[in-house]
Amino acid sequence: FLSILPALVILFCFLGFLAAPNDPEEVVITQSFLAPCAEYPLGTDQYGRCVLSRILYGGYTTLGIVLIVKGGDAHVDGGHLVHAARGVATVVDVHRAVVLL
């Protein structure tokens, strides 16, 4: 199970925004600091934004930035496939560390 966990985290970050229950930027001050419920599975923050939606969109953005940076590294070094594969391995290692936190 631990060997597929990083792949699941990457898949979750890549496709998770499609499952976001609410708009992550929608501010509803009257619903600030709500406890988890059906509409907001992880509750809301101080501005009434859905915490789950913000996490899902944040993972997608972070994964995109990592892939752009790692892709740029591979391009600068001559575009070697081996270097790009090392970059993907680094991403997997980082996500594994985040999951363990």
C-alpha positions in Angstrom: 0.0 0.0 0.0 2.8 2.4 0.8 4.2 2.0 -2.7 1.1 3.3 -4.3 0.4 6.0 -1.8 2.5 8.7 -3.5 0.8 8.0 -6.8 -2.6 8.4 -5.1 -1.5 11.7 -3.6 -0.4 13.0 -7.0 -3.6 11.7 -8.6 -5.6 13.4 -5.8 -3.8 16.7 -6.3 -4.2 16.5 -10.1 -7.9 15.6 -10.2 -9.1 16.6 -6.8 -10.2 20.1 -7.9 -12.9 18.4 -10.0 -14.5 17.0 -6.8 -14.4 20.4 -4.9 -17.8 20.8 -3.3 -17.7 24.7 -3.3 -15.9 27.6 -4.9 -12.7 28.0 -2.9 -12.7 31.8 -3.3 -16.3 32.4 -2.3 -16.4 34.5 0.8 -19.4 34.2 3.1 -18.6 36.0 6.3 -21.9 34.8 8.0 -20.6 31.2 7.7 -17.2 31.7 9.2 -15.7 29.0 11.4 -18.4 26.5 10.7 -17.9 22.9 11.9 -17.8 20.2 9.3 -21.3 19.5 7.8 -22.8 18.2 4.6 -22.2 21.4 2.7 -18.7 22.0 4.1 -17.1 18.6 4.8 -14.1 20.1 6.6 -15.8 23.2 7.8 -15.0 26.8 6.8 -12.2 29.3 7.6 -12.4 32.8 9.1 -13.9 34.2 5.8 -16.5 31.4 5.4 -14.6 29.7 2.6 -14.8 25.9 2.2 -11.6 24.4 3.7 -11.9 21.2 1.6 -12.3 23.1 -1.7 -9.3 25.3 -0.8 -7.1 22.2 -0.1 -8.1 20.5 -3.3 -7.4 23.6 -5.4 -4.2 24.2 -3.5 -3.0 20.7 -4.3 -3.7 21.2 -8.0 -1.8 24.5 -8.0 1.2 23.1 -6.1 1.4 20.1 -8.3 1.4 22.3 -11.4 4.2 24.5 -10.0 6.3 21.5 -9.1 5.9 20.0 -12.6 6.7 23.3 -14.3 9.9 23.7 -12.2 11.0 20.2 -12.7 10.2 20.3 -16.4 12.3 23.5 -16.6 15.1 21.8 -14.9 15.0 19.0 -17.5 14.9 21.4 -20.3 17.8 23.4 -19.1 19.9 20.3 -18.7 19.3 19.2 -22.3 15.9 17.6 -21.9 17.2 14.2 -20.8 14.5 11.8 -19.9 16.5 10.4 -17.0 16.6 13.9 -15.4 12.9 14.3 -15.8 12.3 10.9 -14.2 14.5 12.0 -11.3 12.3 15.1 -11.0 9.1 13.0 -10.8 10.8 10.8 -8.2 11.6 13.9 -6.2 7.9 15.0 -6.4 6.9 11.5 -5.1 9.4 11.7 -2.2 8.1 15.2 -1.3 4.5 14.0 -1.3 5.4 10.9 0.7 7.0 13.2 3.4 3.9 15.4 3.4 1.6 12.4 3.9 3.7 11.2 6.8 3.4 14.6 8.6 
